[in-house]
Structure formats: structure tokens, C-alpha cells
Amino acid sequence: MKIYSHILKVFILAAVLTSCKCTKDEVVKNSNATDYDTIVDPTLGAGFRYSAYGPEYNPGREYWLSVGQRMASNFTGAQPECVWIVGTLNEKGCRLNFPITNTSQYISGSSADQNEETFNLFDQNGVRVWLQIEPGMASVEELIHTMLKKYSKHKCIIGVGVDVEWYKSYTQPDGNAVTDEEANKWLTIAREYHPQYKLFLKHWLIEKMPPHARDGIVFVDDSQQFTSLKAMVDEFKAWGDAFKPAKVGFQYGYGPDKSWWGNYENPSKTIGDSIISRVSNTSSLFWVDFTVIDVFPPR
């Protein structure tokens, strides 16, 4: 019995030492990370896209929480989720909406933090948040590091997003196609801050997406100017099929499409239900902020 007990202790000690193998750099990079239920939750995310330039005015953080909750309530078991744009196109580069200490040629910051209090509220209410950038000519790698050094402490954060329309492009929403190497590198950087962070890539053209990289990536379609709901869902289905088995997301509710969705009693639900019924790998639905105040009026 004593010999058995000794062997058992040695086995347990070896297992513990093996599980703790990590470098000093890994410990430092993940010092703000914790195990977040919001990250691993596989349920449908439904909510909104937010930018400083989208809505007519900003009704405040409680409003955005209510939009996420109201959008999610349209779909059984869904969780509030949003695309929160923290870096917008500025001339040839990207302007972050929070103060930064180090600036490069194409990256600038703001005098005040415009996100912290909102993220605190989202932490408390189970809202999942994607931090999105419009990079222009700025380094995507540097932008991801800067965002996550600032906000990875928040449990609401589930990953980062790149609007490929503005990747190495600044005069029109075209963007360079993302390579497999670039996509994998961006995801690897994000996962230095939390091993379950994800990356989303957004465009309306399939050919702008990496040809093979799929693990840990969500592909978001923000196409608009459809003639009908059927035309929208047909195109969205083609998008979903192109990336299976990877997850896909959709932004909808654009003004040019209001000529037909404006006739629905609950357009966010009607459109979302149609997408889910046709696109089986849908993981996220976002109503855009350009019309959000009309569809989700402040209470």
C-alpha cells in the first residue's frame, strides 16, 4: 500500500508539472485573460453593429445593452452579441477611440476612452463583443495588440474583427484579399491574450477571404442593396456554403433595403429567421447601426 501511494504521488506530481509547462512570455501575454463562459458558449449570437458614425446620435450604453437584449430575444436561446468598432478609417490609417501611448505612421488614438464604461456594463449582462477595426494602411498586427492590451481584461470580449473592405485600402471600400498566412497570424496574435478568442473577417465578396484558413475564424457578410428578402437570403446562403464547416455571420438592416424590410412588423426577426432556416452554419446576426434607432427605438 505504501509503495502504491508513493507511485501515485509521483504520477500526480508529474502530471501537474507537465500541465504547467509555459514560458514566461506566455504568462505575461495572458496575464489579463480568464476563463470566460461568453467565449465558449456556442449559442447563436444576435445583436447589433456599433460605430461612432453609424447612428444619428448615441443614446448611451444602456440603450446598446437593450438593443442587444431585444435583438437576442427574437431567437430562442440566443445571446446578445455585437460588433463594436473601436478603430475607424482616418485618412490613410486607423483612428482608435481610446488613448494610446505609442503611435505609428498610420495609427492614432483619442483623448478619451469611449468604450470602458460600456464594456463594464456588457461584462455584467452577458453581452458578447467583437472589437473591430477598419485598418486602412495601418498594421493589423499592431492594432490587434493595441486593442487587446487595453480591453482583454473584459470578459465580454470574444475576439477581434477586421473589415477587409478597408484592408490596405482607404479611398473606397474594396480591400486587399486576405491570405491564409495573414488570417492565421492575426488569429494567433489574438490568442496570445486568450486561447479561445476568435477572428472575424468581413466583406461581401467571397474572393476577398482566405482560400483555406478556417479554424477559429467567423466570416461575416455585410452585403446590401437587395431587391427582396429572397434575393438577400439566396446570396447569404451562397456565402455560408462557401465557408462550411466554418461559422458565418451577417450584417443586415441597411437603409437601401428598407424599401422591402420596412414593410415587416419585426424586420430583425423576419430576416433573421429566414437566414437561419437557409444557412445552417450561421453563428451571428447583427442589425446595423445606420437604422438601429428606427427599428429599436430608445425606451
SVG drawing of the C-alpha trace seen along z (x, -y; Angstrom):
<svg xmlns="http://www.w3.org/2000/svg" viewBox="-46 -64 56 66">
<polyline fill="none" stroke="black" stroke-width="0.4" points="0.0,0.0 2.9,-2.4 4.6,-1.6 1.3,-2.2 0.8,-5.5 4.3,-6.7 3.8,-5.8 0.5,-7.7 2.1,-10.8 4.9,-10.7 2.3,-10.3 0.2,-13.3 3.3,-15.5 4.5,-14.7 1.1,-15.5 1.0,-18.8 4.4,-19.8 3.5,-18.8 0.3,-20.9 2.2,-23.9 4.8,-24.0 4.7,-27.5 7.2,-30.2 7.5,-33.5 6.3,-35.3 3.1,-33.2 2.3,-34.0 2.8,-37.7 0.8,-37.9 -2.2,-36.1 -2.0,-37.9 -5.3,-39.6 -7.1,-36.5 -9.6,-34.5 -11.9,-31.6 -15.0,-33.3 -18.2,-31.4 -19.1,-34.0 -16.3,-32.8 -17.0,-29.1 -20.8,-29.5 -21.8,-28.0 -25.3,-29.5 -26.4,-31.9 -25.3,-35.5 -27.8,-38.2 -27.4,-41.9 -26.0,-44.9 -23.1,-46.7 -22.0,-49.9 -19.8,-52.7 -19.4,-56.3 -20.5,-57.4 -23.5,-55.0 -26.4,-56.2 -27.9,-59.7 -26.8,-60.1 -25.5,-57.9 -28.4,-57.1 -25.9,-55.7 -24.6,-52.4 -27.9,-51.3 -29.5,-51.7 -27.0,-49.5 -27.5,-46.9 -31.2,-47.0 -30.7,-46.6 -28.6,-43.5 -31.2,-42.0 -34.1,-42.9 -32.4,-41.5 -31.4,-38.3 -35.0,-37.8 -36.1,-37.3 -34.4,-34.0 -34.8,-31.1 -31.7,-30.6 -29.7,-33.4 -27.2,-35.5 -26.7,-39.3 -23.7,-39.9 -22.3,-43.0 -19.7,-44.2 -18.1,-47.2 -16.0,-49.3 -13.1,-50.8 -10.9,-51.7 -12.3,-53.7 -10.7,-54.7 -8.8,-58.0 -7.2,-59.4 -4.8,-56.6 -4.8,-54.9 -6.9,-53.9 -8.0,-56.1 -8.7,-54.2 -11.4,-55.6 -9.3,-55.4 -6.0,-56.9 -2.8,-55.2 0.8,-55.7 2.7,-54.7 1.6,-55.9 2.9,-54.7 2.6,-56.4 -0.9,-55.2 -2.3,-54.6 -3.7,-57.4 -5.7,-57.5 -8.3,-59.6 -8.1,-61.9 -10.8,-60.0 -11.8,-56.3 -15.2,-55.8 -15.6,-52.1 -14.6,-51.2 -17.9,-52.0 -19.9,-50.3 -17.8,-47.1 -18.2,-47.1 -21.9,-47.1 -21.7,-44.4 -19.5,-42.3 -22.3,-42.4 -25.0,-41.4 -23.5,-38.7 -23.1,-40.6 -20.5,-39.2 -18.3,-41.8 -16.2,-41.7 -13.6,-44.5 -13.5,-45.6 -11.0,-47.8 -11.0,-49.5 -7.2,-49.4 -6.5,-51.2 -2.7,-51.1 -2.1,-50.5 -0.6,-47.3 -3.4,-44.9 -1.0,-43.1 -0.2,-46.3 -3.9,-47.2 -4.8,-43.8 -2.1,-44.0 -3.2,-47.6 -6.9,-46.7 -6.3,-43.6 -3.7,-45.1 -6.4,-47.6 -9.6,-45.5 -8.7,-41.8 -9.4,-42.2 -13.2,-42.4 -15.0,-39.1 -17.4,-40.4 -14.7,-40.3 -14.8,-37.2 -12.5,-38.2 -11.4,-40.7 -12.7,-41.6 -11.1,-43.1 -13.3,-45.0 -11.5,-43.7 -13.2,-46.4 -10.7,-48.8 -7.6,-46.5 -4.8,-48.2 -7.4,-50.4 -8.6,-53.9 -10.2,-55.6 -13.1,-53.1 -14.4,-50.0 -12.6,-47.4 -9.7,-46.0 -6.9,-43.5 -7.8,-39.8 -6.6,-38.2 -4.1,-35.4 -4.2,-32.2 -0.9,-33.3 -2.3,-36.7 -5.5,-35.3 -3.7,-32.7 -1.2,-35.3 -4.0,-37.6 -5.8,-34.8 -2.5,-33.7 -1.9,-37.2 -5.4,-37.4 -5.0,-34.1 -1.9,-35.3 -4.4,-37.2 -6.9,-34.4 -6.6,-30.9 -10.3,-30.9 -10.5,-34.3 -11.8,-34.2 -11.2,-36.3 -13.9,-37.6 -13.2,-38.8 -15.9,-40.9 -16.6,-41.6 -19.3,-40.9 -17.1,-39.2 -16.0,-35.6 -12.8,-36.0 -11.6,-38.6 -11.5,-35.9 -8.5,-33.5 -8.9,-30.4 -8.2,-27.7 -7.8,-29.2 -11.0,-28.3 -10.1,-27.3 -11.1,-29.9 -12.5,-32.3 -16.0,-33.6 -16.8,-35.0 -19.2,-38.0 -21.1,-39.1 -22.3,-42.8 -23.8,-42.9 -26.7,-45.2 -28.9,-46.8 -31.1,-43.7 -34.4,-43.7 -36.1,-41.4 -35.7,-39.2 -35.3,-36.2 -32.5,-37.8 -30.7,-38.6 -31.1,-35.1 -30.1,-33.5 -26.8,-35.4 -26.2,-34.8 -26.7,-31.0 -24.0,-31.1 -21.8,-32.8 -22.5,-30.2 -21.9,-27.3 -18.6,-28.8 -17.1,-28.6 -18.7,-25.4 -18.0,-24.0 -16.7,-27.3 -19.2,-29.7 -20.6,-32.7 -22.3,-35.9 -24.4,-38.6 -25.0,-42.3 -28.4,-43.5 -30.9,-46.3 -29.2,-48.8 -31.1,-51.8 -31.1,-50.9 -33.0,-47.7 -35.7,-49.4 -38.0,-49.6 -38.9,-46.0 -37.9,-45.3 -39.7,-48.4 -43.0,-46.5 -42.3,-43.9 -43.7,-44.2 -40.5,-42.9 -37.8,-43.0 -34.9,-42.0 -36.7,-38.7 -38.3,-38.1 -34.9,-38.5 -33.0,-36.6 -35.4,-33.6 -35.1,-33.4 -31.3,-33.4 -31.2,-30.7 -33.6,-28.5 -31.4,-28.6 -27.8,-29.0 -27.2,-26.2 -23.7,-27.4 -25.0,-30.8 -23.5,-31.9 -24.1,-35.7 -26.8,-38.1 -26.2,-41.9 -28.6,-44.7 -26.6,-47.7 -26.4,-51.0 -27.4,-53.1 -31.1,-52.3 -31.0,-50.8 -32.7,-53.8 -35.7,-53.4 -36.1,-49.7 -35.1,-49.6 -36.3,-53.0 -34.9,-54.1 -37.3,-53.3"/>
</svg>
